[in-house]
Amino acid sequence: MANLKLGKLPDRTPSKVTVTVSAELNQALKDYAALYRQTYGESESVAELIPFMLSEYLESDRAFAKARKEGLSATGTSEKSRRQPGSHSE
């Protein structure tokens, strides 16, 4: 077997995820898409922008990156419940 510099490519099969958002978040996403169009001169739908927005968010979350590096052992149920919408335990 050849020892290629490029490793095997990861699974690139897209996954469809359906979510329901509040009216306020929906409007914010539409506003972001409008600002994107104004900034770059290219119209992209909210559905096209969301995967990139989520990716940027996850890549910028240092605690998440650290937990993934450690095999997610650093996360616990108390951390999950603390971040749940509507949870007031801090």
PDB file of N, CA, C and O in Angstrom:
ATOM      1  N   MET A   1       0.838  -1.171   0.000  1.00  0.00           N
ATOM      2  CA  MET A   1       0.000   0.000   0.000  1.00  0.00           C
ATOM      3  C   MET A   1       0.887   1.240   0.000  1.00  0.00           C
ATOM      4  O   MET A   1       1.886   1.295   0.716  1.00  0.00           O
ATOM      5  N   ALA A   2       0.522   2.222  -0.796  1.00  0.00           N
ATOM      6  CA  ALA A   2       1.302   3.457  -0.917  1.00  0.00           C
ATOM      7  C   ALA A   2       1.180   4.296   0.353  1.00  0.00           C
ATOM      8  O   ALA A   2       0.151   4.284   1.030  1.00  0.00           O
ATOM      9  N   ASN A   3       2.246   5.018   0.658  1.00  0.00           N
ATOM     10  CA  ASN A   3       2.256   5.904   1.815  1.00  0.00           C
ATOM     11  C   ASN A   3       2.041   7.329   1.314  1.00  0.00           C
ATOM     12  O   ASN A   3       2.991   8.101   1.186  1.00  0.00           O
ATOM     13  N   LEU A   4       0.775   7.673   1.030  1.00  0.00           N
ATOM     14  CA  LEU A   4       0.447   8.990   0.494  1.00  0.00           C
ATOM     15  C   LEU A   4       0.496  10.060   1.575  1.00  0.00           C
ATOM     16  O   LEU A   4       0.159   9.804   2.731  1.00  0.00           O
ATOM     17  N   LYS A   5       0.910  11.242   1.198  1.00  0.00           N
ATOM     18  CA  LYS A   5       0.934  12.368   2.121  1.00  0.00           C
ATOM     19  C   LYS A   5      -0.492  12.745   2.540  1.00  0.00           C
ATOM     20  O   LYS A   5      -0.732  13.108   3.692  1.00  0.00           O
ATOM     21  N   LEU A   6      -1.434  12.653   1.591  1.00  0.00           N
ATOM     22  CA  LEU A   6      -2.835  12.955   1.862  1.00  0.00           C
ATOM     23  C   LEU A   6      -3.510  11.719   2.414  1.00  0.00           C
ATOM     24  O   LEU A   6      -3.516  10.666   1.776  1.00  0.00           O
ATOM     25  N   GLY A   7      -4.072  11.846   3.587  1.00  0.00           N
ATOM     26  CA  GLY A   7      -4.792  10.731   4.188  1.00  0.00           C
ATOM     27  C   GLY A   7      -6.144  10.531   3.531  1.00  0.00           C
ATOM     28  O   GLY A   7      -6.556  11.313   2.674  1.00  0.00           O
ATOM     29  N   LYS A   8      -6.825   9.482   3.938  1.00  0.00           N
ATOM     30  CA  LYS A   8      -8.151   9.199   3.397  1.00  0.00           C
ATOM     31  C   LYS A   8      -9.087  10.347   3.746  1.00  0.00           C
ATOM     32  O   LYS A   8      -9.102  10.824   4.880  1.00  0.00           O
ATOM     33  N   LEU A   9      -9.861  10.782   2.771  1.00  0.00           N
ATOM     34  CA  LEU A   9     -10.788  11.884   2.985  1.00  0.00           C
ATOM     35  C   LEU A   9     -11.907  11.458   3.929  1.00  0.00           C
ATOM     36  O   LEU A   9     -12.318  10.297   3.922  1.00  0.00           O
ATOM     37  N   PRO A  10     -12.399  12.389   4.737  1.00  0.00           N
ATOM     38  CA  PRO A  10     -13.488  12.066   5.666  1.00  0.00           C
ATOM     39  C   PRO A  10     -14.806  11.902   4.913  1.00  0.00           C
ATOM     40  O   PRO A  10     -14.918  12.276   3.746  1.00  0.00           O
ATOM     41  N   ASP A  11     -15.781  11.349   5.584  1.00  0.00           N
ATOM     42  CA  ASP A  11     -17.115  11.204   5.020  1.00  0.00           C
ATOM     43  C   ASP A  11     -17.671  12.592   4.708  1.00  0.00           C
ATOM     44  O   ASP A  11     -17.753  13.448   5.588  1.00  0.00           O
ATOM     45  N   ARG A  12     -18.041  12.801   3.482  1.00  0.00           N
ATOM     46  CA  ARG A  12     -18.563  14.104   3.077  1.00  0.00           C
ATOM     47  C   ARG A  12     -20.028  14.029   2.703  1.00  0.00           C
ATOM     48  O   ARG A  12     -20.538  14.906   2.006  1.00  0.00           O
ATOM     49  N   THR A  13     -20.704  13.000   3.156  1.00  0.00           N
ATOM     50  CA  THR A  13     -22.124  12.865   2.895  1.00  0.00           C
ATOM     51  C   THR A  13     -22.872  13.905   3.728  1.00  0.00           C
ATOM     52  O   THR A  13     -22.781  13.890   4.956  1.00  0.00           O
ATOM     53  N   PRO A  14     -23.604  14.803   3.081  1.00  0.00           N
ATOM     54  CA  PRO A  14     -24.307  15.821   3.861  1.00  0.00           C
ATOM     55  C   PRO A  14     -25.434  15.202   4.682  1.00  0.00           C
ATOM     56  O   PRO A  14     -26.038  14.203   4.291  1.00  0.00           O
ATOM     57  N   SER A  15     -25.697  15.811   5.810  1.00  0.00           N
ATOM     58  CA  SER A  15     -26.790  15.379   6.681  1.00  0.00           C
ATOM     59  C   SER A  15     -27.799  16.511   6.777  1.00  0.00           C
ATOM     60  O   SER A  15     -27.427  17.670   6.954  1.00  0.00           O
ATOM     61  N   LYS A  16     -29.047  16.179   6.662  1.00  0.00           N
ATOM     62  CA  LYS A  16     -30.092  17.186   6.772  1.00  0.00           C
ATOM     63  C   LYS A  16     -30.565  17.225   8.222  1.00  0.00           C
ATOM     64  O   LYS A  16     -30.904  16.198   8.809  1.00  0.00           O
ATOM     65  N   VAL A  17     -30.580  18.436   8.787  1.00  0.00           N
ATOM     66  CA  VAL A  17     -31.041  18.636  10.153  1.00  0.00           C
ATOM     67  C   VAL A  17     -32.164  19.668  10.100  1.00  0.00           C
ATOM     68  O   VAL A  17     -32.009  20.736   9.507  1.00  0.00           O
ATOM     69  N   THR A  18     -33.275  19.348  10.712  1.00  0.00           N
ATOM     70  CA  THR A  18     -34.409  20.263  10.735  1.00  0.00           C
ATOM     71  C   THR A  18     -34.550  20.823  12.138  1.00  0.00           C
ATOM     72  O   THR A  18     -34.578  20.073  13.114  1.00  0.00           O
ATOM     73  N   VAL A  19     -34.638  22.143  12.237  1.00  0.00           N
ATOM     74  CA  VAL A  19     -34.819  22.788  13.537  1.00  0.00           C
ATOM     75  C   VAL A  19     -35.954  23.791  13.455  1.00  0.00           C
ATOM     76  O   VAL A  19     -36.296  24.278  12.378  1.00  0.00           O
ATOM     77  N   THR A  20     -36.523  24.086  14.591  1.00  0.00           N
ATOM     78  CA  THR A  20     -37.539  25.119  14.705  1.00  0.00           C
ATOM     79  C   THR A  20     -36.931  26.243  15.524  1.00  0.00           C
ATOM     80  O   THR A  20     -36.379  26.007  16.598  1.00  0.00           O
ATOM     81  N   VAL A  21     -37.033  27.467  15.017  1.00  0.00           N
ATOM     82  CA  VAL A  21     -36.467  28.620  15.712  1.00  0.00           C
ATOM     83  C   VAL A  21     -37.578  29.594  16.065  1.00  0.00           C
ATOM     84  O   VAL A  21     -38.661  29.572  15.479  1.00  0.00           O
ATOM     85  N   SER A  22     -37.286  30.443  17.032  1.00  0.00           N
ATOM     86  CA  SER A  22     -38.254  31.462  17.433  1.00  0.00           C
ATOM     87  C   SER A  22     -38.426  32.482  16.318  1.00  0.00           C
ATOM     88  O   SER A  22     -37.587  32.586  15.423  1.00  0.00           O
ATOM     89  N   ALA A  23     -39.517  33.232  16.378  1.00  0.00           N
ATOM     90  CA  ALA A  23     -39.754  34.288  15.390  1.00  0.00           C
ATOM     91  C   ALA A  23     -38.634  35.325  15.449  1.00  0.00           C
ATOM     92  O   ALA A  23     -38.216  35.857  14.421  1.00  0.00           O
ATOM     93  N   GLU A  24     -38.158  35.604  16.650  1.00  0.00           N
ATOM     94  CA  GLU A  24     -37.079  36.578  16.825  1.00  0.00           C
ATOM     95  C   GLU A  24     -35.781  36.102  16.165  1.00  0.00           C
ATOM     96  O   GLU A  24     -35.116  36.875  15.475  1.00  0.00           O
ATOM     97  N   LEU A  25     -35.424  34.840  16.374  1.00  0.00           N
ATOM     98  CA  LEU A  25     -34.216  34.298  15.755  1.00  0.00           C
ATOM     99  C   LEU A  25     -34.371  34.218  14.240  1.00  0.00           C
ATOM    100  O   LEU A  25     -33.422  34.488  13.505  1.00  0.00           O
ATOM    101  N   ASN A  26     -35.549  33.852  13.772  1.00  0.00           N
ATOM    102  CA  ASN A  26     -35.807  33.805  12.338  1.00  0.00           C
ATOM    103  C   ASN A  26     -35.574  35.176  11.708  1.00  0.00           C
ATOM    104  O   ASN A  26     -34.962  35.275  10.644  1.00  0.00           O
ATOM    105  N   GLN A  27     -36.056  36.224  12.356  1.00  0.00           N
ATOM    106  CA  GLN A  27     -35.862  37.572  11.828  1.00  0.00           C
ATOM    107  C   GLN A  27     -34.383  37.963  11.857  1.00  0.00           C
ATOM    108  O   GLN A  27     -33.884  38.597  10.927  1.00  0.00           O
ATOM    109  N   ALA A  28     -33.690  37.581  12.930  1.00  0.00           N
ATOM    110  CA  ALA A  28     -32.258  37.879  13.021  1.00  0.00           C
ATOM    111  C   ALA A  28     -31.486  37.188  11.901  1.00  0.00           C
ATOM    112  O   ALA A  28     -30.568  37.775  11.329  1.00  0.00           O
ATOM    113  N   LEU A  29     -31.846  35.958  11.586  1.00  0.00           N
ATOM    114  CA  LEU A  29     -31.194  35.230  10.500  1.00  0.00           C
ATOM    115  C   LEU A  29     -31.462  35.891   9.150  1.00  0.00           C
ATOM    116  O   LEU A  29     -30.565  35.990   8.313  1.00  0.00           O
ATOM    117  N   LYS A  30     -32.694  36.341   8.943  1.00  0.00           N
ATOM    118  CA  LYS A  30     -33.022  37.057   7.707  1.00  0.00           C
ATOM    119  C   LYS A  30     -32.240  38.365   7.622  1.00  0.00           C
ATOM    120  O   LYS A  30     -31.751  38.736   6.555  1.00  0.00           O
ATOM    121  N   ASP A  31     -32.125  39.063   8.756  1.00  0.00           N
ATOM    122  CA  ASP A  31     -31.357  40.308   8.791  1.00  0.00           C
ATOM    123  C   ASP A  31     -29.883  40.039   8.482  1.00  0.00           C
ATOM    124  O   ASP A  31     -29.241  40.821   7.780  1.00  0.00           O
ATOM    125  N   TYR A  32     -29.353  38.941   9.001  1.00  0.00           N
ATOM    126  CA  TYR A  32     -27.954  38.582   8.729  1.00  0.00           C
ATOM    127  C   TYR A  32     -27.767  38.313   7.244  1.00  0.00           C
ATOM    128  O   TYR A  32     -26.789  38.766   6.649  1.00  0.00           O
ATOM    129  N   ALA A  33     -28.698  37.580   6.641  1.00  0.00           N
ATOM    130  CA  ALA A  33     -28.613  37.284   5.208  1.00  0.00           C
ATOM    131  C   ALA A  33     -28.663  38.578   4.392  1.00  0.00           C
ATOM    132  O   ALA A  33     -27.965  38.704   3.386  1.00  0.00           O
ATOM    133  N   ALA A  34     -29.485  39.534   4.821  1.00  0.00           N
ATOM    134  CA  ALA A  34     -29.563  40.823   4.124  1.00  0.00           C
ATOM    135  C   ALA A  34     -28.244  41.586   4.255  1.00  0.00           C
ATOM    136  O   ALA A  34     -27.764  42.171   3.284  1.00  0.00           O
ATOM    137  N   LEU A  35     -27.661  41.578   5.452  1.00  0.00           N
ATOM    138  CA  LEU A  35     -26.387  42.248   5.663  1.00  0.00           C
ATOM    139  C   LEU A  35     -25.275  41.557   4.876  1.00  0.00           C
ATOM    140  O   LEU A  35     -24.386  42.223   4.345  1.00  0.00           O
ATOM    141  N   TYR A  36     -25.318  40.238   4.800  1.00  0.00           N
ATOM    142  CA  TYR A  36     -24.347  39.482   3.991  1.00  0.00           C
ATOM    143  C   TYR A  36     -24.434  39.933   2.532  1.00  0.00           C
ATOM    144  O   TYR A  36     -23.418  40.195   1.888  1.00  0.00           O
ATOM    145  N   ARG A  37     -25.667  40.018   2.024  1.00  0.00           N
ATOM    146  CA  ARG A  37     -25.879  40.449   0.633  1.00  0.00           C
ATOM    147  C   ARG A  37     -25.356  41.873   0.424  1.00  0.00           C
ATOM    148  O   ARG A  37     -24.718  42.165  -0.588  1.00  0.00           O
ATOM    149  N   GLN A  38     -25.631  42.751   1.386  1.00  0.00           N
ATOM    150  CA  GLN A  38     -25.173  44.137   1.300  1.00  0.00           C
ATOM    151  C   GLN A  38     -23.642  44.217   1.353  1.00  0.00           C
ATOM    152  O   GLN A  38     -23.036  45.022   0.647  1.00  0.00           O
ATOM    153  N   THR A  39     -23.030  43.388   2.183  1.00  0.00           N
ATOM    154  CA  THR A  39     -21.579  43.405   2.369  1.00  0.00           C
ATOM    155  C   THR A  39     -20.836  42.812   1.184  1.00  0.00           C
ATOM    156  O   THR A  39     -19.855  43.390   0.716  1.00  0.00           O
ATOM    157  N   TYR A  40     -21.295  41.660   0.693  1.00  0.00           N
ATOM    158  CA  TYR A  40     -20.561  40.926  -0.338  1.00  0.00           C
ATOM    159  C   TYR A  40     -21.165  41.015  -1.735  1.00  0.00           C
ATOM    160  O   TYR A  40     -20.563  40.551  -2.702  1.00  0.00           O
ATOM    161  N   GLY A  41     -22.348  41.608  -1.844  1.00  0.00           N
ATOM    162  CA  GLY A  41     -22.976  41.737  -3.153  1.00  0.00           C
ATOM    163  C   GLY A  41     -23.483  40.425  -3.712  1.00  0.00           C
ATOM    164  O   GLY A  41     -23.764  40.329  -4.907  1.00  0.00           O
ATOM    165  N   GLU A  42     -23.604  39.415  -2.872  1.00  0.00           N
ATOM    166  CA  GLU A  42     -24.108  38.101  -3.290  1.00  0.00           C
ATOM    167  C   GLU A  42     -25.231  37.689  -2.357  1.00  0.00           C
ATOM    168  O   GLU A  42     -25.112  37.789  -1.136  1.00  0.00           O
ATOM    169  N   SER A  43     -26.304  37.231  -2.939  1.00  0.00           N
ATOM    170  CA  SER A  43     -27.451  36.808  -2.146  1.00  0.00           C
ATOM    171  C   SER A  43     -27.327  35.330  -1.798  1.00  0.00           C
ATOM    172  O   SER A  43     -27.207  34.480  -2.680  1.00  0.00           O
ATOM    173  N   GLU A  44     -27.358  35.042  -0.520  1.00  0.00           N
ATOM    174  CA  GLU A  44     -27.340  33.658  -0.031  1.00  0.00           C
ATOM    175  C   GLU A  44     -28.552  33.478   0.875  1.00  0.00           C
ATOM    176  O   GLU A  44     -28.879  34.364   1.664  1.00  0.00           O
ATOM    177  N   SER A  45     -29.208  32.347   0.765  1.00  0.00           N
ATOM    178  CA  SER A  45     -30.366  32.080   1.616  1.00  0.00           C
ATOM    179  C   SER A  45     -29.905  31.796   3.048  1.00  0.00           C
ATOM    180  O   SER A  45     -28.751  31.444   3.293  1.00  0.00           O
ATOM    181  N   VAL A  46     -30.825  31.956   3.962  1.00  0.00           N
ATOM    182  CA  VAL A  46     -30.540  31.639   5.365  1.00  0.00           C
ATOM    183  C   VAL A  46     -30.093  30.182   5.472  1.00  0.00           C
ATOM    184  O   VAL A  46     -29.155  29.867   6.203  1.00  0.00           O
ATOM    185  N   ALA A  47     -30.772  29.296   4.736  1.00  0.00           N
ATOM    186  CA  ALA A  47     -30.423  27.871   4.775  1.00  0.00           C
ATOM    187  C   ALA A  47     -28.997  27.619   4.292  1.00  0.00           C
ATOM    188  O   ALA A  47     -28.342  26.699   4.781  1.00  0.00           O
ATOM    189  N   GLU A  48     -28.508  28.407   3.352  1.00  0.00           N
ATOM    190  CA  GLU A  48     -27.135  28.272   2.868  1.00  0.00           C
ATOM    191  C   GLU A  48     -26.135  28.820   3.879  1.00  0.00           C
ATOM    192  O   GLU A  48     -25.024  28.301   3.993  1.00  0.00           O
ATOM    193  N   LEU A  49     -26.511  29.850   4.606  1.00  0.00           N
ATOM    194  CA  LEU A  49     -25.595  30.486   5.555  1.00  0.00           C
ATOM    195  C   LEU A  49     -25.469  29.719   6.872  1.00  0.00           C
ATOM    196  O   LEU A  49     -24.392  29.694   7.468  1.00  0.00           O
ATOM    197  N   ILE A  50     -26.540  29.104   7.326  1.00  0.00           N
ATOM    198  CA  ILE A  50     -26.554  28.475   8.650  1.00  0.00           C
ATOM    199  C   ILE A  50     -25.430  27.452   8.857  1.00  0.00           C
ATOM    200  O   ILE A  50     -24.786  27.503   9.905  1.00  0.00           O
ATOM    201  N   PRO A  51     -25.152  26.530   7.930  1.00  0.00           N
ATOM    202  CA  PRO A  51     -24.057  25.584   8.185  1.00  0.00           C
ATOM    203  C   PRO A  51     -22.714  26.276   8.427  1.00  0.00           C
ATOM    204  O   PRO A  51     -21.931  25.838   9.270  1.00  0.00           O
ATOM    205  N   PHE A  52     -22.451  27.346   7.696  1.00  0.00           N
ATOM    206  CA  PHE A  52     -21.195  28.076   7.878  1.00  0.00           C
ATOM    207  C   PHE A  52     -21.188  28.846   9.188  1.00  0.00           C
ATOM    208  O   PHE A  52     -20.149  28.962   9.837  1.00  0.00           O
ATOM    209  N   MET A  53     -22.344  29.374   9.579  1.00  0.00           N
ATOM    210  CA  MET A  53     -22.454  30.079  10.855  1.00  0.00           C
ATOM    211  C   MET A  53     -22.204  29.115  12.017  1.00  0.00           C
ATOM    212  O   MET A  53     -21.469  29.431  12.952  1.00  0.00           O
ATOM    213  N   LEU A  54     -22.822  27.941  11.944  1.00  0.00           N
ATOM    214  CA  LEU A  54     -22.623  26.938  12.998  1.00  0.00           C
ATOM    215  C   LEU A  54     -21.179  26.479  13.060  1.00  0.00           C
ATOM    216  O   LEU A  54     -20.620  26.312  14.144  1.00  0.00           O
ATOM    217  N   SER A  55     -20.582  26.278  11.913  1.00  0.00           N
ATOM    218  CA  SER A  55     -19.187  25.855  11.864  1.00  0.00           C
ATOM    219  C   SER A  55     -18.286  26.901  12.507  1.00  0.00           C
ATOM    220  O   SER A  55     -17.422  26.561  13.315  1.00  0.00           O
ATOM    221  N   GLU A  56     -18.480  28.166  12.160  1.00  0.00           N
ATOM    222  CA  GLU A  56     -17.690  29.252  12.754  1.00  0.00           C
ATOM    223  C   GLU A  56     -17.877  29.304  14.261  1.00  0.00           C
ATOM    224  O   GLU A  56     -16.917  29.491  15.008  1.00  0.00           O
ATOM    225  N   TYR A  57     -19.116  29.136  14.704  1.00  0.00           N
ATOM    226  CA  TYR A  57     -19.405  29.170  16.127  1.00  0.00           C
ATOM    227  C   TYR A  57     -18.664  28.041  16.853  1.00  0.00           C
ATOM    228  O   TYR A  57     -18.002  28.278  17.863  1.00  0.00           O
ATOM    229  N   LEU A  58     -18.776  26.834  16.341  1.00  0.00           N
ATOM    230  CA  LEU A  58     -18.130  25.688  16.986  1.00  0.00           C
ATOM    231  C   LEU A  58     -16.612  25.815  16.980  1.00  0.00           C
ATOM    232  O   LEU A  58     -15.953  25.468  17.960  1.00  0.00           O
ATOM    233  N   GLU A  59     -16.055  26.312  15.875  1.00  0.00           N
ATOM    234  CA  GLU A  59     -14.606  26.471  15.786  1.00  0.00           C
ATOM    235  C   GLU A  59     -14.085  27.532  16.743  1.00  0.00           C
ATOM    236  O   GLU A  59     -12.923  27.481  17.145  1.00  0.00           O
ATOM    237  N   SER A  60     -14.925  28.491  17.114  1.00  0.00           N
ATOM    238  CA  SER A  60     -14.480  29.567  17.998  1.00  0.00           C
ATOM    239  C   SER A  60     -14.720  29.267  19.479  1.00  0.00           C
ATOM    240  O   SER A  60     -14.300  30.040  20.340  1.00  0.00           O
ATOM    241  N   ASP A  61     -15.385  28.162  19.781  1.00  0.00           N
ATOM    242  CA  ASP A  61     -15.686  27.808  21.174  1.00  0.00           C
ATOM    243  C   ASP A  61     -14.525  27.000  21.757  1.00  0.00           C
ATOM    244  O   ASP A  61     -14.403  25.802  21.501  1.00  0.00           O
ATOM    245  N   ARG A  62     -13.692  27.653  22.528  1.00  0.00           N
ATOM    246  CA  ARG A  62     -12.484  27.000  23.071  1.00  0.00           C
ATOM    247  C   ARG A  62     -12.807  25.858  24.024  1.00  0.00           C
ATOM    248  O   ARG A  62     -12.115  24.840  24.023  1.00  0.00           O
ATOM    249  N   ALA A  63     -13.843  26.012  24.834  1.00  0.00           N
ATOM    250  CA  ALA A  63     -14.210  24.946  25.766  1.00  0.00           C
ATOM    251  C   ALA A  63     -14.650  23.702  25.000  1.00  0.00           C
ATOM    252  O   ALA A  63     -14.325  22.580  25.389  1.00  0.00           O
ATOM    253  N   PHE A  64     -15.381  23.900  23.924  1.00  0.00           N
ATOM    254  CA  PHE A  64     -15.824  22.782  23.100  1.00  0.00           C
ATOM    255  C   PHE A  64     -14.627  22.091  22.448  1.00  0.00           C
ATOM    256  O   PHE A  64     -14.540  20.863  22.445  1.00  0.00           O
ATOM    257  N   ALA A  65     -13.714  22.878  21.901  1.00  0.00           N
ATOM    258  CA  ALA A  65     -12.523  22.309  21.266  1.00  0.00           C
ATOM    259  C   ALA A  65     -11.715  21.494  22.272  1.00  0.00           C
ATOM    260  O   ALA A  65     -11.239  20.403  21.957  1.00  0.00           O
ATOM    261  N   LYS A  66     -11.563  22.025  23.478  1.00  0.00           N
ATOM    262  CA  LYS A  66     -10.810  21.317  24.518  1.00  0.00           C
ATOM    263  C   LYS A  66     -11.505  20.012  24.895  1.00  0.00           C
ATOM    264  O   LYS A  66     -10.855  18.977  25.041  1.00  0.00           O
ATOM    265  N   ALA A  67     -12.825  20.063  25.051  1.00  0.00           N
ATOM    266  CA  ALA A  67     -13.582  18.863  25.407  1.00  0.00           C
ATOM    267  C   ALA A  67     -13.489  17.804  24.312  1.00  0.00           C
ATOM    268  O   ALA A  67     -13.372  16.615  24.611  1.00  0.00           O
ATOM    269  N   ARG A  68     -13.538  18.217  23.064  1.00  0.00           N
ATOM    270  CA  ARG A  68     -13.410  17.253  21.957  1.00  0.00           C
ATOM    271  C   ARG A  68     -12.027  16.638  21.948  1.00  0.00           C
ATOM    272  O   ARG A  68     -11.872  15.439  21.715  1.00  0.00           O
ATOM    273  N   LYS A  69     -11.016  17.464  22.203  1.00  0.00           N
ATOM    274  CA  LYS A  69      -9.638  16.966  22.226  1.00  0.00           C
ATOM    275  C   LYS A  69      -9.458  15.941  23.340  1.00  0.00           C
ATOM    276  O   LYS A  69      -8.713  14.972  23.191  1.00  0.00           O
ATOM    277  N   GLU A  70     -10.144  16.164  24.450  1.00  0.00           N
ATOM    278  CA  GLU A  70     -10.057  15.254  25.597  1.00  0.00           C
ATOM    279  C   GLU A  70     -11.072  14.127  25.511  1.00  0.00           C
ATOM    280  O   GLU A  70     -11.258  13.392  26.480  1.00  0.00           O
ATOM    281  N   GLY A  71     -11.722  13.979  24.387  1.00  0.00           N
ATOM    282  CA  GLY A  71     -12.697  12.905  24.209  1.00  0.00           C
ATOM    283  C   GLY A  71     -14.036  13.201  24.844  1.00  0.00           C
ATOM    284  O   GLY A  71     -14.768  12.275  25.193  1.00  0.00           O
ATOM    285  N   LEU A  72     -14.374  14.462  25.001  1.00  0.00           N
ATOM    286  CA  LEU A  72     -15.624  14.920  25.597  1.00  0.00           C
ATOM    287  C   LEU A  72     -15.786  14.494  27.041  1.00  0.00           C
ATOM    288  O   LEU A  72     -16.884  14.593  27.588  1.00  0.00           O
ATOM    289  N   SER A  73     -14.717  14.020  27.675  1.00  0.00           N
ATOM    290  CA  SER A  73     -14.808  13.590  29.072  1.00  0.00           C
ATOM    291  C   SER A  73     -15.019  14.764  30.014  1.00  0.00           C
ATOM    292  O   SER A  73     -15.456  14.576  31.149  1.00  0.00           O
ATOM    293  N   ALA A  74     -14.714  15.970  29.556  1.00  0.00           N
ATOM    294  CA  ALA A  74     -14.846  17.146  30.416  1.00  0.00           C
ATOM    295  C   ALA A  74     -16.283  17.625  30.534  1.00  0.00           C
ATOM    296  O   ALA A  74     -16.591  18.431  31.412  1.00  0.00           O
ATOM    297  N   THR A  75     -17.176  17.141  29.662  1.00  0.00           N
ATOM    298  CA  THR A  75     -18.558  17.591  29.726  1.00  0.00           C
ATOM    299  C   THR A  75     -19.363  16.649  30.596  1.00  0.00           C
ATOM    300  O   THR A  75     -19.133  15.440  30.604  1.00  0.00           O
ATOM    301  N   GLY A  76     -20.291  17.204  31.315  1.00  0.00           N
ATOM    302  CA  GLY A  76     -21.138  16.406  32.183  1.00  0.00           C
ATOM    303  C   GLY A  76     -22.581  16.841  32.058  1.00  0.00           C
ATOM    304  O   GLY A  76     -22.885  17.806  31.357  1.00  0.00           O
ATOM    305  N   THR A  77     -23.468  16.140  32.730  1.00  0.00           N
ATOM    306  CA  THR A  77     -24.879  16.480  32.623  1.00  0.00           C
ATOM    307  C   THR A  77     -25.176  17.841  33.244  1.00  0.00           C
ATOM    308  O   THR A  77     -26.093  18.529  32.796  1.00  0.00           O
ATOM    309  N   SER A  78     -24.423  18.243  34.262  1.00  0.00           N
ATOM    310  CA  SER A  78     -24.670  19.557  34.854  1.00  0.00           C
ATOM    311  C   SER A  78     -24.330  20.659  33.869  1.00  0.00           C
ATOM    312  O   SER A  78     -25.015  21.681  33.828  1.00  0.00           O
ATOM    313  N   GLU A  79     -23.279  20.470  33.070  1.00  0.00           N
ATOM    314  CA  GLU A  79     -22.910  21.454  32.061  1.00  0.00           C
ATOM    315  C   GLU A  79     -23.975  21.507  30.972  1.00  0.00           C
ATOM    316  O   GLU A  79     -24.340  22.588  30.511  1.00  0.00           O
ATOM    317  N   LYS A  80     -24.471  20.352  30.562  1.00  0.00           N
ATOM    318  CA  LYS A  80     -25.497  20.316  29.534  1.00  0.00           C
ATOM    319  C   LYS A  80     -26.765  21.007  30.006  1.00  0.00           C
ATOM    320  O   LYS A  80     -27.340  21.804  29.265  1.00  0.00           O
ATOM    321  N   SER A  81     -27.210  20.721  31.217  1.00  0.00           N
ATOM    322  CA  SER A  81     -28.448  21.318  31.700  1.00  0.00           C
ATOM    323  C   SER A  81     -28.298  22.810  31.907  1.00  0.00           C
ATOM    324  O   SER A  81     -29.267  23.559  31.782  1.00  0.00           O
ATOM    325  N   ARG A  82     -27.086  23.249  32.225  1.00  0.00           N
ATOM    326  CA  ARG A  82     -26.851  24.671  32.432  1.00  0.00           C
ATOM    327  C   ARG A  82     -27.019  25.443  31.138  1.00  0.00           C
ATOM    328  O   ARG A  82     -27.427  26.604  31.160  1.00  0.00           O
ATOM    329  N   ARG A  83     -26.712  24.820  30.014  1.00  0.00           N
ATOM    330  CA  ARG A  83     -26.771  25.501  28.725  1.00  0.00           C
ATOM    331  C   ARG A  83     -28.106  25.309  28.014  1.00  0.00           C
ATOM    332  O   ARG A  83     -28.304  25.861  26.932  1.00  0.00           O
ATOM    333  N   GLN A  84     -29.015  24.549  28.588  1.00  0.00           N
ATOM    334  CA  GLN A  84     -30.312  24.330  27.978  1.00  0.00           C
ATOM    335  C   GLN A  84     -31.122  25.621  28.016  1.00  0.00           C
ATOM    336  O   GLN A  84     -31.135  26.305  29.040  1.00  0.00           O
ATOM    337  N   PRO A  85     -31.805  25.973  26.908  1.00  0.00           N
ATOM    338  CA  PRO A  85     -32.670  27.149  26.939  1.00  0.00           C
ATOM    339  C   PRO A  85     -33.729  27.004  28.024  1.00  0.00           C
ATOM    340  O   PRO A  85     -34.338  25.945  28.176  1.00  0.00           O
ATOM    341  N   GLY A  86     -33.934  28.044  28.751  1.00  0.00           N
ATOM    342  CA  GLY A  86     -34.925  28.024  29.809  1.00  0.00           C
ATOM    343  C   GLY A  86     -34.401  27.545  31.144  1.00  0.00           C
ATOM    344  O   GLY A  86     -35.092  27.663  32.156  1.00  0.00           O
ATOM    345  N   SER A  87     -33.194  27.006  31.169  1.00  0.00           N
ATOM    346  CA  SER A  87     -32.591  26.548  32.414  1.00  0.00           C
ATOM    347  C   SER A  87     -32.004  27.747  33.142  1.00  0.00           C
ATOM    348  O   SER A  87     -31.295  28.552  32.540  1.00  0.00           O
ATOM    349  N   HIS A  88     -32.292  27.871  34.425  1.00  0.00           N
ATOM    350  CA  HIS A  88     -31.808  29.020  35.187  1.00  0.00           C
ATOM    351  C   HIS A  88     -30.817  28.624  36.264  1.00  0.00           C
ATOM    352  O   HIS A  88     -30.562  29.404  37.181  1.00  0.00           O
ATOM    353  N   SER A  89     -30.252  27.428  36.171  1.00  0.00           N
ATOM    354  CA  SER A  89     -29.285  26.990  37.176  1.00  0.00           C
ATOM    355  C   SER A  89     -27.892  27.436  36.781  1.00  0.00           C
ATOM    356  O   SER A  89     -27.310  26.888  35.845  1.00  0.00           O
ATOM    357  N   GLU A  90     -27.352  28.415  37.473  1.00  0.00           N
ATOM    358  CA  GLU A  90     -26.001  28.884  37.178  1.00  0.00           C
ATOM    359  C   GLU A  90     -25.180  28.921  38.423  1.00  0.00           C
ATOM    360  O   GLU A  90     -24.007  29.291  38.378  1.00  0.00           O
TER     361      GLU A  90
END
